[in-house]
Amino acid sequence: MLKGSLFSKRLCHDLLFNLLYFLPHLSSTDLSQRVDSVKEENLKLRSENQVLGQYIENLMSASSVFQSTSPKTKKK
């Protein structure tokens, strides 16, 4: 079994457990507030990921390590 799928199964199991355990104890207001906070966090993380992605792209384009290395033909 792959590590990733084992991790995914464990994560799904934990999420399901948390939902089943905590859901009966939460009011609709609590759930609504939690959904709103998760949406805000998601937007924040997406924005940060875009900034980091652009930063990495700029670093890679400025570095000779990531430039095309096509062989140059010498003229005689």
Protein Blocks (a to p, Z undefined) as FASTA:
>chain_A
ZZklmmmmmmmmmmmmmmmmmmmmpcfklmmmmmmmmmmmmmmmmmmmmmmmmmmmmmmm
mpmklpccbdcdddZZ
